[in-house]
Amino acid sequence: MITELCENQEGAVDGLVVNDGNETAKLTIVAKAGATLPEKASTLTIDQKKYFINHVGKAKRHKGKVVFTIDAIHHDNMTLA
């Protein structure tokens, strides 16, 4: 679910979920219509932790913007080369 705040503000991030030692980040991001989406299997850094992106989806276009979703995971024992 995308909140009204996220839906109307470019650069907004909605819905960060962290669980136990294995952390899953579920992000909904609003960007300019021509924005380049991150690639699956690339990394995302949140607060100096590296997450492995395992899903990227384009949710919709809204008011000249694109809304996309990212699912990424961080394991305590994960090493990214």
C-alpha positions in Angstrom: 0.0 0.0 0.0 1.4 3.4 -1.0 0.5 6.2 1.4 -0.7 9.6 0.1 2.5 11.3 1.3 4.7 8.8 -0.6 2.5 9.0 -3.7 2.9 12.8 -4.1 6.5 13.4 -3.1 9.4 12.6 -5.4 12.1 10.7 -3.5 9.7 9.5 -0.8 10.3 6.1 0.6 7.5 4.1 2.2 7.4 0.8 4.1 10.8 -0.2 5.5 10.5 -3.6 7.3 13.2 -5.1 9.4 13.0 -8.6 10.8 15.4 -10.4 13.2 19.0 -11.1 12.2 18.0 -11.5 8.6 16.7 -8.1 7.6 14.3 -7.6 4.7 13.9 -4.1 3.2 10.7 -3.5 1.3 10.8 -0.1 -0.3 8.3 1.9 -2.4 10.0 4.8 -4.1 8.7 7.8 -6.1 11.1 9.1 -8.8 11.1 11.2 -12.0 9.4 9.4 -14.9 12.8 8.9 -16.7 14.6 7.5 -13.6 16.8 4.4 -13.9 15.6 1.6 -11.7 18.2 -0.4 -9.8 19.0 -3.8 -11.2 18.1 -7.1 -9.6 21.2 -8.7 -7.9 22.8 -5.3 -7.3 23.3 -3.9 -3.8 21.6 -1.2 -1.8 23.1 0.5 1.2 20.9 1.5 4.1 22.6 3.0 7.2 26.0 1.5 6.2 24.5 -2.0 5.8 24.6 -3.6 2.3 21.5 -5.3 1.1 21.2 -7.7 -1.9 18.3 -6.6 -4.2 16.2 -9.6 -5.1 13.2 -7.9 -6.7 12.5 -4.7 -8.5 9.1 -3.8 -9.8 7.5 -0.8 -11.5 4.3 -0.1 -9.7 2.7 2.7 -11.7 3.1 6.1 -13.2 1.5 8.9 -11.3 1.5 12.7 -11.9 4.6 12.5 -14.2 6.5 10.3 -11.8 7.2 6.6 -11.6 6.5 4.5 -8.5 8.7 1.4 -8.1 9.2 -1.2 -5.5 12.4 -2.9 -4.2 12.8 -6.0 -2.1 16.3 -6.4 -0.6 17.7 -8.7 2.0 20.7 -8.5 4.5 21.9 -11.6 6.3 24.3 -11.1 9.3 26.7 -13.6 7.8 26.4 -12.4 4.2 29.5 -11.1 2.4 29.0 -9.2 -0.8 32.0 -9.2 -3.2 
